[in-house]
Amino acid sequence: MRSCSGMNILMIEFNLDDIPAKRGITKYRLARDTNIAHTRLWKLETGKAQRVGFDVLEKLCVRLDCELIDFLFVHREGKPAKKGARAK
């Protein structure tokens, strides 16, 4: 974890490449079907989004028929999380 003024910061990564591709959905189609701006999806993937609402996460999960853990990853202490790994 990185420290910023005494606060621990976790790096959160969105990977919206694999799941839509496996389902034959383009990012443009995902944006249209979920009513989420294409630029918003781009910001999530590139790490430029400052925040994301639960409504956006819910729309993505419903449209892609998946769970958050399938496309949302937390990097701890500078180590990338294992993609697709579920906590037990």
Secondary structure, DSSP 8 states (H G I E B T S, - for coil): -EEETTEEE-EEEE--SHHHHHTT--HHHHHHHHT--HHHHHHHHHT--S---HHHHHHHHHHHT--GGGTEEEEBTTB---TT----
